[in-house]
Amino acid sequence: MIQKPMVEGFLRQALPRLIADMAVVHLSALASLAAVVLWQRNEVNQQDTAALVGALRHYYQFTFLPLSILFPLIFATNGFYTRYRTYSGTYKWITLAKGTTIASLVFLFAAFLLSRAQSVPRSAILLFIPTVNAMVIGIRVVKAWLTDRKTVTTEAPPAVERRPILVVGGGGYIGSIICRKLLAQGKRVRLLDSFVYGQDAVHDLFSHPDFEVIQGDCRNIQSVVSAMQGVKSVIHLAAIVGDPACEQDRASALEINFAATRMMIEIAKGNGVERFLFASSCSVYGENEELVDEHSDTGPISLYAQTKVDSERALLSSKSSSFHPIILRLATVFGNSYRPRFDLVVNLLTAKALREGVITIYNGEQWRPFIHVTDVAEGFVRLLDAPLATVSGQIYNLGDSRLNFTLSQVAETIRTLVPGTRVEHVENPDRRNYRVCFDKIRNEVGFACEVGLEEGVADLKIALQTGRIPDYLDPLYHNQRFLKASGPLTSPAEIDAQVMAAFAMALSDPQPVSAGNARRQ
Ligand SMILES: NC(=O)c1ccc[n+]([C@@H]2O[C@H](COP(=O)([O-])OP(=O)(O)OC[C@H]3O[C@@H](n4cnc5c(N)ncnc54)[C@H](O)[C@@H]3O)[C@@H](O)[C@H]2O)c1
């Protein structure tokens, strides 16, 4: 009894091939006969041509058609639909040529026996044998080529990099968006954060299979060592962020923003980390009337900016053939995030316009570069994958030249989107003024901002109006106020003061990098 799977196998695999071979045999016969007619048409008159066509048609119908069944039978006995498929290399093609030639000869012999009286011109036979050979082998060669190509593109995709990306300080305003972007790209993400402002921004990610959380302080050597294990790249965002917040707790700012960066560099190098992306700030340019770019002198006028300059230097001097630091100097960020911040100028002014109907602009003619928080995250993600030969050891201003605005222009945009807002202008001693050129990141990495000021303000307005952000004055959204309320971030039990003191030393002279180097505001 024939087994059911065998029948199914024949119907699914052998039958389509058999039908294709029959079609090829008939096409070859028709082509050979047609070629003979075309050839002889020039040599004989019309009547003879018509007679030839009639004879060939008769031959095809009454000799070729019934005897063509010999081809699949001989093909099958030569293993065309079974063992041939297991052969490889030239032997495969020799088997095919041999089987097809045998089938053609057997057919000719049978045809000779059957229709001796009306034999077909020899030229047709001479043409048929190579044609049927070429076509039977040809379709298999083409099929094998197509299958090979498919195998290369679908069955052997490039190996997906599964070493995690460590995001230090990824639980904050910017990091919570970066983590989501990386996960959406199918990357593994490890987060090291002490969650100064709580876990809410990333809590929903804790159950994600590619997300791993280490709650710890980046000043704690054990936490950093275990977080760096097996990591491919690091995105370092952890900091006390903003001038007022750093002034609130200068000792912690120095440790977290500078000493911990230096310690992390050493641990990253020891663990074979390839890329180390560092979140610096355009505030390193300080006070400058000119359009500044990555070659311009830095002139930090706050402890916060000074810690960024010093961390940049530490990173750039640590570059090696296997360790690639990349510095991103961020423009002033705006927009809503999973951890909203309202100590940023655009966000604060938008909230004030909506809630109080009046905004105060200090030194309205000062220039600032701006960038939406989702564009910041996109910039980091791009630089993780950008060619190392281009980006290793480089500083990039992260922003877009179209988003340099004076504070008065920002106020005007907000007034347009929140009609009825009253704008008050005040002068104060804050002299931060910088217009920044972002050509380098656009030209070398192809980065341009997607979100404009209007769009970001409009989105924030909706979040505030719909109650997604119930109270913009909540200290949780203001770094300095929060730190003032919570007290110093130094926990003697967790932080080795001597390790921090050692890493807090300036790079070239053994002086702590603190207040002396940074002018107070
Ligand atoms: N937001 C901006 O306008 C802006 C502009 C320029 C540069 N930056 C830089 O971007 C980075 C991220 O800024 P953000 O706006 O997301 O700030 P954020 O305050 O929202 O986030 C900082 C994160 O670091 C964590 N953190 C702080 N101290 C830590 C410690 N000791 N150990 C481990 N984690 C710690 C906090 O818990 C928080 O999750 C910072 O380095 C900041 O200097 C931000």
The ligand as an ORCA input file, in Angstrom:
! r2SCAN-3c Opt
* xyz 0 1
  N      18.156     68.696     29.952
  C      18.983     69.561     29.430
  O      18.624     70.684     29.019
  C      20.423     69.191     29.250
  C      21.234     70.051     28.521
  C      22.552     69.746     28.367
  C      23.060     68.570     28.907
  N      22.248     67.731     29.603
  C      22.852     66.530     30.187
  O      22.074     65.396     29.858
  C      22.148     64.463     30.933
  C      20.746     64.028     31.317
  O      20.007     65.154     31.708
  P      18.466     65.087     32.101
  O      17.868     66.348     31.636
  O      17.881     63.808     31.662
  O      18.571     65.131     33.690
  P      17.759     64.356     34.820
  O      18.076     65.074     36.081
  O      16.337     64.210     34.433
  O      18.401     62.928     34.814
  C      19.584     62.609     35.480
  C      19.489     61.159     35.906
  O      20.714     60.818     36.529
  C      20.407     60.088     37.710
  N      21.485     60.273     38.679
  C      21.846     61.407     39.293
  N      22.868     61.164     40.122
  C      23.169     59.868     40.013
  C      24.132     59.018     40.618
  N      25.008     59.482     41.512
  N      24.171     57.727     40.253
  C      23.308     57.224     39.346
  N      22.355     57.986     38.766
  C      22.295     59.283     39.089
  C      19.112     60.667     38.212
  O      18.444     59.754     39.059
  C      18.374     60.893     36.897
  O      17.642     59.760     36.544
  C      22.911     65.127     32.043
  O      24.245     64.688     32.036
  C      22.866     66.597     31.698
  O      23.970     67.307     32.194
  C      20.938     68.012     29.781
*
